[in-house]
Amino acid sequence: MAASRPLPYVGMRVRVWHLGAMEHAVVEDVRDHGRTLLVGGDTYTLRRLNGRFVRTGEPYYGTRLLLKAPEG
């Protein structure tokens, strides 16, 4: 069975989605067994409520990361 989401790793390309705008970024560090990511100097945590990575200190619908699965 395939994973429901890609496993984050250092160097992984991601997109940061905030206020309807998107920008490209790269994962700089993976912490807490993949539940916390450092991207562009900001920390994002995996939220239990919706299963999304959201910037620390923001509500569950705040600035979030969109992980890109490797193409191949």
N, CA and C of each residue as an Amber inpcrd file, in Angstrom:
protein
   216
   0.8450000  -1.1810000   0.0000000   0.0000000   0.0000000   0.0000000
   0.8880000   1.2410000   0.0000000   0.5820000   2.1840000  -0.8590000
   1.3630000   3.4080000  -0.9800000   1.0540000   4.3550000   0.1840000
   2.0500000   5.1600000   0.5420000   1.8670000   6.1470000   1.6100000
   0.8800000   7.2180000   1.1690000   0.1480000   7.7610000   2.1360000
  -0.8440000   8.7820000   1.8000000  -0.2030000  10.1330000   1.5270000
   1.0260000  10.3200000   1.9980000   1.7440000  11.5700000   1.7390000
   3.2370000  11.2400000   1.6540000   3.9930000  12.0550000   0.9240000
   5.4310000  11.7970000   0.8530000   6.0980000  12.0580000   2.2020000
   7.1370000  11.3040000   2.4970000   7.9000000  11.4760000   3.7210000
   8.8710000  12.6480000   3.5280000   8.7970000  13.6840000   4.3680000
   9.6810000  14.8430000   4.1890000  11.1400000  14.5030000   4.4880000
  12.0450000  15.1520000   3.7630000  13.4880000  14.9590000   3.9630000
  14.1980000  16.2800000   3.6730000  15.3950000  16.4150000   4.2070000
  16.1850000  17.6310000   3.9810000  16.4920000  17.7450000   2.4940000
  16.2510000  18.9230000   1.9430000  16.4630000  19.1620000   0.5250000
  15.2120000  18.9660000  -0.3210000  14.1460000  18.4870000   0.2850000
  12.8940000  18.2670000  -0.4450000  12.2880000  19.5990000  -0.8750000
  11.8160000  19.6490000  -2.1000000  11.1380000  20.8410000  -2.5950000
   9.7130000  20.8720000  -2.0740000   9.2990000  22.0260000  -1.5960000
   7.9350000  22.2140000  -1.0920000   7.4050000  23.5360000  -1.6220000
   6.1240000  23.7280000  -1.4430000   5.5110000  25.0130000  -1.7670000
   4.8990000  25.5670000  -0.4890000   5.0880000  26.8540000  -0.2650000
   4.5150000  27.5350000   0.8920000   3.2830000  28.2780000   0.3940000
   2.1330000  27.9710000   0.9920000   0.8670000  28.5710000   0.5730000
   0.3850000  29.4970000   1.6790000   0.2980000  30.7930000   1.3680000
  -0.2200000  31.7660000   2.3320000  -1.0150000  32.8380000   1.6060000
  -2.2060000  33.0950000   2.1160000  -3.1100000  34.1100000   1.5740000
  -3.3420000  33.9580000   0.0770000  -3.4350000  32.7310000  -0.3920000
  -3.7130000  32.4720000  -1.7940000  -2.4990000  32.5580000  -2.6880000
  -1.3540000  32.9540000  -2.1600000  -0.1220000  33.0210000  -2.9340000
   0.7420000  31.8080000  -2.6140000   1.5250000  31.3740000  -3.5950000
   2.3860000  30.2280000  -3.3990000   3.8120000  30.5950000  -3.7660000
   4.7570000  30.0980000  -2.9850000   6.1700000  30.2820000  -3.3170000
   6.8930000  28.9690000  -3.1010000   7.9710000  28.7790000  -3.8350000
   8.7480000  27.5550000  -3.7350000   9.7850000  27.6970000  -2.6260000
  10.0710000  26.5870000  -1.9490000  11.0520000  26.5730000  -0.8670000
  11.6330000  25.1650000  -0.7660000  12.5790000  25.0080000   0.1580000
  13.2560000  23.7240000   0.3660000  13.2810000  23.4270000   1.8600000
  13.0570000  22.1670000   2.2200000  13.1170000  21.7490000   3.6180000
  14.5690000  21.8220000   4.0840000  14.8080000  22.5710000   5.1590000
  16.1520000  22.7580000   5.6970000  16.4780000  21.7760000   6.8130000
  15.4580000  21.3580000   7.5720000  15.6740000  20.4360000   8.6800000
  14.3810000  19.6710000   8.9580000  14.5220000  18.4300000   9.3830000
  13.3910000  17.5890000   9.7520000  13.5720000  17.2150000  11.2180000
  12.5810000  17.5040000  12.0370000  12.6630000  17.2610000  13.4740000
  11.4690000  16.4210000  13.9370000  11.5730000  15.9120000  15.1510000
  10.4660000  15.2120000  15.7990000   9.9060000  14.0910000  14.9110000
  10.8030000  13.2930000  14.3340000  10.4240000  12.1450000  13.4940000
   9.5450000  12.5540000  12.3150000   9.8170000  13.7210000  11.7370000
   9.0870000  14.1670000  10.5490000   7.8320000  14.9610000  10.8280000
   7.5550000  15.2550000  12.1000000   6.3450000  16.0200000  12.4270000
   6.6040000  17.5220000  12.4980000   7.8750000  17.9250000  12.4710000
   8.2360000  19.3430000  12.4820000   9.2630000  19.5800000  11.3850000
   9.0380000  20.6040000  10.5680000   9.9370000  20.9300000   9.4570000
  10.3920000  22.3720000   9.5650000  11.6390000  22.6140000   9.1870000
  12.1770000  23.9650000   9.1060000  12.3000000  24.3140000   7.6300000
  11.5910000  25.3620000   7.2280000  11.5650000  25.7890000   5.8260000
  11.6750000  27.3050000   5.7870000  12.6730000  27.8210000   5.0950000
  12.8380000  29.2680000   4.9650000  12.9940000  29.9780000   6.2980000
  13.5650000  29.3000000   7.2750000  13.7630000  29.8980000   8.5930000
  12.5360000  29.8190000   9.4950000  11.4170000  29.3040000   8.9830000
  10.1850000  29.1550000   9.7680000   9.9580000  27.6840000  10.0930000
   9.3500000  27.4440000  11.2400000   9.0300000  26.0850000  11.6700000
   7.5750000  25.7800000  11.3520000   7.3340000  24.6010000  10.7880000
   5.9920000  24.1330000  10.4570000   5.7560000  22.8120000  11.1860000
   4.5840000  22.6660000  11.7910000   4.2630000  21.4380000  12.5060000
   3.0810000  20.7390000  11.8430000   3.0980000  19.4210000  11.9340000
   2.0090000  18.6250000  11.3880000   0.8380000  18.6870000  12.3500000
  -0.3020000  19.1520000  11.8760000  -1.4770000  19.3190000  12.7290000
  -2.3280000  18.0570000  12.7150000  -2.7200000  17.6210000  13.8890000
  -3.5690000  16.4370000  14.0130000  -4.9560000  16.6840000  13.4400000
  -5.4310000  17.9100000  13.5490000  -6.7880000  18.2370000  13.1230000
  -7.0120000  18.0120000  11.6310000  -6.0500000  18.4650000  10.8070000
  -6.2540000  18.3720000   9.3630000  -5.1340000  17.6560000   8.6180000
  -4.0870000  17.2110000   9.3290000  -3.0040000  16.4730000   8.6860000
  -2.1370000  17.3220000   7.7800000  -2.0850000  18.6290000   8.0210000
  -1.2790000  19.5400000   7.1940000  -0.1590000  20.1470000   8.0070000
   0.9190000  20.5080000   7.3260000   2.0020000  21.2310000   7.9680000
   1.6570000  22.7120000   7.9600000   1.5430000  23.3070000   9.1510000
   1.1570000  24.7080000   9.2920000   2.2410000  25.4220000  10.0990000
   2.5050000  26.6830000   9.7450000   3.5390000  27.4560000  10.4370000
   3.2230000  27.5410000  11.9300000   4.2380000  27.3220000  12.7400000
   4.0910000  27.3520000  14.1910000   3.5600000  28.7050000  14.6440000
   2.5730000  28.6740000  15.5490000   1.9840000  29.8910000  16.0740000
   0.7710000  30.3790000  15.3130000   0.4630000  29.7300000  14.2000000
  -0.7080000  30.1180000  13.4040000  -1.8150000  29.0860000  13.5910000
  -3.0740000  29.4810000  13.3220000  -4.1750000  28.5200000  13.4300000
  -4.0590000  27.4320000  12.3570000  -4.8550000  26.3910000  12.4770000
  -4.7860000  25.2390000  11.5710000  -4.9880000  25.6170000  10.1050000
  -5.6130000  26.7460000   9.8340000  -5.8630000  27.1750000   8.4530000
  -4.8400000  28.2180000   7.9870000  -3.7820000  28.4300000   8.7530000
  -2.7780000  29.4500000   8.4430000  -1.8420000  29.0430000   7.3090000
  -0.6920000  29.6860000   7.2590000   0.3130000  29.4210000   6.2320000
   0.7240000  27.9600000   6.3060000   0.6590000  27.2510000   5.1760000
   0.9520000  25.8230000   5.2070000   1.8910000  25.4040000   4.0910000
   2.4210000  24.2050000   4.2570000   3.3250000  23.6280000   3.2690000
   2.5920000  22.6200000   2.4140000   2.9180000  22.5970000   1.1570000
   2.4280000  21.5670000   0.2510000   3.6490000  20.7530000  -0.1770000
   3.6690000  19.4990000   0.2060000   4.7980000  18.6200000  -0.1230000
   4.6350000  18.1140000  -1.5390000   5.7470000  18.0320000  -2.2380000
   5.7420000  17.5010000  -3.6050000   6.3370000  16.0960000  -3.5800000
   5.6130000  15.1360000  -4.1070000   6.1420000  13.7870000  -4.2060000
   7.1910000  13.7560000  -5.3080000   8.2710000  12.9810000  -5.1350000
   9.2810000  12.8820000  -6.1830000   8.6930000  12.2580000  -7.4360000
   9.0640000  12.8160000  -8.5620000   8.5660000  12.2960000  -9.8340000
   9.4920000  11.2200000 -10.3170000   8.9190000  10.2130000 -10.9290000
   9.7920000   9.1480000 -11.3930000   9.1150000   8.0620000 -12.0420000
